[in-house]
Amino acid sequence: MNNNFSFIELDVNEIKKQIKNGYEEIMQVKIQTGDAIEDFIDWVTYILSLSKNHMNFIGRMNLLQYSEGKYLDALGALVDVNRIIEKEAECTVEYIFSKIFDEKKVIEKGHKIAKGNLYFESIETVTLEIGKRTAIGKVKCLSTGLIGNDIEIGEINTIVDDIPYLLSVSNITKTSGGADRENDDRYRERIRLKPKAFSVAGPHGAYLYYVLTSHQDITDSYIYTPVISPGVVKIIPLMKNGGLPSSEILDLIKEKLKDDVRPLTDKVEIEKPKQSTYNINVKYWIKKTNMPNLVKKNVELALEEYIAWQKEKLGRDINPNKLIQFLITAGAKRVEIESPTFTKLEKDTVAIESQKTIKYQGEEDE
């Protein structure tokens, strides 16, 4: 965030000059270089500079564009928009018993299982029906944030709280939904959108506000009404790092867009984005330098930045010119791109990298 905006001009030399002139005028003396009073003037200049700098900081914290942290939270409270807190990852698990019971068996809410040192607990009471050996339930990670995400099927299989005749347990879906606390930039955007949502989610901005409020890992959304289907509002949400929303995320969006926040005549349909895959095959040269390894590292990091940029928004065309720009800025002298080629994407599609090859070709003169 650019914090160069100032309410009060801050020029240390000008402050010192004004203090010095004022002192000379009041005391009817001329301050000479080396006079002891100069140290006092420097100290007063320092104090006034700190004060003016703090005034500028407080002023900026009252502007949505520049505000951050707890100050941004206070601005959000003015329009009833709270920062989204950390969330736990969730998944569905299957409990398998070693025998069939002649009465219903209950697995209490809070029953714990684990994958290594990562613990999960059931978020609902699960009932094993008469004549059955298996039961299905949902669990959530006891650690908030991203740490509980993307655990593959079958990997959560350690029983922590023993139950008689419980033979095994394992997750039958991949974990998802865990998220860190909403960052300032995303929170600021939701505050900016909130006035559009004061009535109902009719305008595009209002729908976007409610979609982004559903989960902090939703980074973009394409919202439109098909020409052939008036009254239908299609919502295509995109997750962080170009990810597709899970069924749990889609359910969260549906819950946010219930009848009391959208026009009753709108039929909302929520779909996952389409994916367009592309390969990267790049050769590059650098200028002669004393630090070739550093330049090569920067170029490789720039490639990762391009990949992240390419998939952070829906409908962003696959653009090799942008890739060249990233690599040249990082220190490459010359770049040859075999792939990708320019590809126009529809607004409901995200570009996802498949294979990537980057080859260093050596140093060249200017």
ABEGO torsion letter per residue (X at the ends): XBAABBABBBBAAAAAAAAAAAAAAAAGBBBBBGBAAAAAAAAAAAAAAAAAAAAAAAAAAABAAABBEAAAAAAAAAAGBBBBBBBBBBBBBBBBBABBBABBBBBBBGBBBBBEABBBBBABBBBBBBGBABBBBBBBBABBEAAABGBBBGABABBABBBBGBABBBBABBBBGBBBBBBAAAAAAAAAAAAAAABBBABAAAAAAAAAAABAABABBBBBBBAABBGBBBBBBBBBGGBBBBAAAAAAAAAAABAAABBAABBBBBBBBBBBBBBBBBBBBBBBBABAAAAAAAAAAAAAAAAAAAAABBGBBBBAAAAAAAAAAAGBABBBBAOBBBBBBBAABBBBBBBBBBBBAEBBBX
